[in-house]
């Protein structure tokens, strides 16, 4: 299948959750020998109009100080000439969605739209126009799907596909040191680690050890808080770790706690749950983390520090695991197939299969 991805900005331009997600999709499909192309602004040196990376061909639609305006003007004709089977565009910036729609019409190809929402979904005229243009909208969670519908998208074309994990990789990593509770996230003003620390402080009379993975501007403040709460001897801050190191930590831990206030998809929590952790989620209106544990007997949803502490105690009665095959549907192979199924359906709807 010849696939045309549209992304004015890529992970090579800027590291963001949206760009990470879109690159992962391209890599998943390229690994399965599909003909994957990405139409973007130039990020590589030299005069070549294309750049090969990880079996994906990047095309420079525009470059230079007028990159955005020329990108939007040229994109429809570039896509028409590319003759793709499916066009898959990122929702940001919304102007490129409108240009991609014209290109899809010229190319007689269906248009899918990836709406990740890590920066929120602004209420603007362009956003609403973009929401009405694609044949299919893919979001990482029901939370983002709701946001997209609120911006005017037809609910019948909105579907959810999660971020992927690698189940074989999890099973190949040896478990690390034992920990009763583990937390992992960048420690910034949205991490809300204080909820977990306050919940743990209520369990001072119990025997437990906790590990915090991650670094950030709030790390010193959180370390000071553990001292103020008199639990600093039982909470270990280990900083940033590579993925295999994090997997080892999850396989050795019993509970993974998710308390962040904003999360469009809890990828790190998913790695931990598949590595055997019991999941405890503090519910927040702008977080989708609770979606992973709803209806699961090894998952708890809480709304306060007291409930979080009670959930930690209850989780102690559950068996320790180092892998959970319940999450095999989130494996890279399964997620890639979900996207391919969406593309096939779009092609059938357009009468090209």
N, C-alpha and C positions, 0 to 999 in steps of 0.2 A: 504494500500500500504506500502510495506517495503522499506524505503528510507535510503540510505547510503550516508552521507555527509563526505567529505574528507577535513580536514583543519588541516594542521600541527600545526598551531597556532590558538587559539580561543580567544574569549573575556575574558575568564578566565586567559589567559596568558598575554594579552595586550589589552588595550582599544584603538580601532581605528575604523574609519568609516567602513572599510571592515569587520572587525570582528563583529561589531554591526549589520550590514546588514545580515550577514550569520546566526548569532544567531537568529535574528528576524524571518528569514525564517523558521528555525527549529522549533521555538516556534509556529508560525502560523499553521504549519502542524501538530505538536503534539497536539495542541488544538482541532484539528479536528479528533483526534483518529487514525492518521496514526502511523505506527511503525517507529519511527525516531531514527536513530543511527548516531553518529558522531565519525569518526576515526581520532585520533589526537595524539599528544604527551601528556604524563601524566602531569596533573596540580594538582591533588589531592594527599593528604598524604596517606600513607599506602601501602600495598602490593596488594590491590585489582586491578584487571585488568580492571574493569568497574566502572562507577560512574553515578548515576542517578541524574538528575537535571531538573526540569520543564518538566517532562514527556519525556525527551530525555536521551538516554543511550550513554554515552561517553566511548569509547574504547581506551585504551592505546596501540597504535601500537608500541611505543618506549618510552624510558626514559633515562635520564643520559646524560653524556657529548657527546656521539656519537649519539644523538637522531636523527639528520637529516639523516645521512647516513643509519642508521638502519631502520628509518621510510620508506625511499624510497625503500629499499631492501625488506622489509616485506610487504608493503602495497598491492601489487598485489595478494599475496596469502591470506591475511586477507580478502580482498574484495571478492575473489572467494569463500571462505568458508562462507561468510556472506549471500550469495544467495539473493541479493537485487533485487527489481524490477527496480529501477533506482539508478544510482550513480551520485551524485551532488558534484562537487569539486570546491574549491576556486582556483582562478588563481595564487595566490601567496603562496609559491614560485612556479615558473613554472615547476620545476623538479617533483613536486607531480602530476602535470597534466599528465606527461608522464607515471608515475607509475600507476596512476589511469586508464589510457587508457589500459594498460596491464591487470589490474585487471578487467576492464569492459569486455574485450575480454574473459578472463578466466571465468567470471561469466555469460557471454552471456547477459549482461545488457547494456542499453544505457547510455551514459555519457553526462551529462550536466555540463557546466562550468559557474561559477559565476565570472564575471569580473567587479569589482566595480570601480577600477581606482583612488581611493582617493590619492594614492601616485604617480599617473601618470602611464604610461605603457612604460617601458624602451625598447629601440631598441637593443635587444640582440638576439643571435642565439636561446637561450632557449625559449625566449618569442615567437619567430616566430614558433618554433616547437610546443609549447603549443597551439598556435592559430589554428594549423591545426589538432589537435587531437580529439576534442569533436564532438558530434553529434548535440549539441545545445549550443549556447553561450548566456547568459542572462546578459544584462547591465542595469544600472539604468536610462540611458538617451540616446538620439540620439548622443549627444556629445561623450560619451564613446564608443558607437557603431562605430562611425567614427574612433576613435583611434584604436579600435580593428581591423577594416578592414585594416587600414594602416599598421598593423603588420602582415598582410597576411591572416586573417580569411576570410572564404567564407561568403560573405554578406547574402546569402540565409539562413544561420543558425543563424544569429545574431538577437535577439529579445530584446525588451525593456520592462522591468517590473519595475514600480516605487517603491520607498519606501512607506510603508503604514502609514496611520493615523487612528485614531479611531473616527469616526463621532459621535457615541453615547456619547463618553466621552466629546467631544466639547460641545454638546448640554446640557450636565448635569452640566457644570460649569457656575456659574453666571458671567455676564460681570463685568469687573473691571472698574477703573476710565477712564474717557474720555481722549483720546489723539488724536491729529491730525495726527501725524506721529510716527511710531514705527520701531525700528531696533533691530535685535537680532542675535548675533553671538559672538563667542570668539573674544576678541579684541587683535588680534595679527597682524603681519606685512602683512597678506593677507586680513584683514577685509575691508580695503579701506573705513572706515567710513568717512574719510575726504571729499569724494565726496558728501556725504549727507550733512555734516555740511556746506560745501561751498555753496551747493544749497540752504540750509535753510537761510544762511546768506544773500543771495540775496533777501530774502523775509522778511527782518527785519521790513519793514513798514506794514506787514500783521499781523493778530492776529493768532498765532499758538502756540502749545505746542508739544514737541517731547520727546519720551522716548527711552532710549538705554538700552537694556537688554544684559547682558554678562559681563565677566571680562577677564582679560588677561594682558600681559606685556605692551600693548600699551594704557591701560586705562588712566593712568596719562597724557600721551601726548595728548590724545583726549580731556580730560577735560581742559587741558591748551589751546588747540586750540579753544574750545568754548568760553573761556575767551577772547582770542585774537580777536575772531570774534565778540565779544560783544553780544553773544547769550546764555551765560551761565545761565541766569535767565529763559530761556525757554527750555533748554535741561536738562532732568533729567536722570542721570546714576543710575540704580537700582541694578546693579550687577547680579550675577547668580540667577535664579529663578527655582523652581521646575516646572514640566510640567503643572500642573493644574494652577499654578500662571501665567505662560506664556499664557495659553489659555484664562484666565480671562482678561489679558492685551490685547490680540488680539481682543477679543469680544468687548472690550471697545474702541479700536482704529479705526481710519478711513482708514489710509494708512499704508501698510507695505513696507518698502524700502529695496531692495536687491542690494548691491553695491560691494560685495566681488569679488575679481579677479579670484579666483579658487573655483569651486563648481561643483562636479560631479552630485549631485542632491540636490535641495534646500528644504530639509525636513522641516526646521523651517518655511520657507516661505509658504509651503503647509499647515501647521497647521494654519497659519495666514489667508490665503486665504479662507480656509474652515470655519474659524471663522468669515468670513464676510469682511475682509479687502480688500480694493482695492490694487492691486499689482503694484509696480513701480520697474522695473529692469534696472540697468545700464549694458549695454551689455559689455561682455568681452569674448575674444576668448576661454578662458579656463573655462568658466562657462556655465552651462546648464540652468540657471534660466529663461532665456527668453523663454524656451520651454513651461513653465507653463502659460505664458500670451499671447502667440501668438494666434491671432484670437479671443480674448476674450474682450468684451466691458468694462470690469472693470480692464483691465491690460494695462500698458504702458511700452514701451521699450525705453530707452534713451541712449545717447552716450556722454553726457557732463553734467557738473553741471548746465549750463543754461537750458538745456532740462529737467533735473531732477526737477528743480524749477518750470518750466512751467507745468510739469506733476502733481506736487503736487497741483498747482492751479486748473488745469482741474479736478483732482480727487475730489476736493471740491464740484463740481456740481453733483456728484453721490450720491445716497442715502446711508445712513449708514445702515449696516447690521450686525447682530450678528451670522449669519450662512449662508452658501451658499451651497445648495445641488448639485451644479454643480460638486463638488469634491467627490461625493459618490463613484465614480469608483476607488478612491484611498483608500477606507476603507479597514481595515484588511481583512474582509471577501472576498472582491472583489480581492484583491491582492493574497490571498491564492488560490483562484480559478484560477487565471491566471497561477500560478505555476503548479497547478494540471493539467490544460489543456495542458501545455507544456509536462508534464510527460506522460500523456495519449497519446499524439501525438507521442512522442518518442517510447513508447511501441508498438503502432500500426505500426510505421515504421519498428520496429524490429520483427514484427509478433508475439508478445507475448500477445496480447489482443484478 
